[in-house]
């Protein structure tokens, strides 16, 4: 995702591009569609501000029922290209110091990080997913399984009796 900054005109402009996962060095097979990037750029004599919007779709596997489902990702990032010697603080990782004669800047690391941090930590096909039966593997979203659920652990009987005694009082 390289941006040729020497061809940018002063003022605001929008650039749209379609990227592949290989453009962003993403080896994950879950990215099933190209990544649509919209760059809103403002160039002044002192800096170039870039606000990027990224959209794509991913194929995920539900952590509860193991079904594959698709999810849309819509994320953004912002960075500032700052010519060296402009007196600005460059300790912020979103500010990229560039040389006065730099022709091209690679925004791939920013896009890569934005997309990967947008992925959920727990993949769920729906918030109400019931998962699968731990005994027979039946999908509990389609109905109850035929496993016997009447097995009781006798170790919990004293606690159940205590609860019954409290309710009677």
Secondary structure as UniProt FT lines:
FT   STRAND          2..4
FT   HELIX           5..7
FT   STRAND          11..19
FT   TURN            21..25
FT   TURN            29..30
FT   STRAND          35..43
FT   STRAND          47..61
FT   TURN            63..65
FT   STRAND          68..83
FT   TURN            84..85
FT   TURN            93..94
FT   STRAND          95..98
FT   TURN            100..101
FT   STRAND          104..106
FT   HELIX           108..118
FT   TURN            127..128
FT   TURN            134..136
FT   TURN            140..141
FT   HELIX           154..156
FT   HELIX           157..168
//
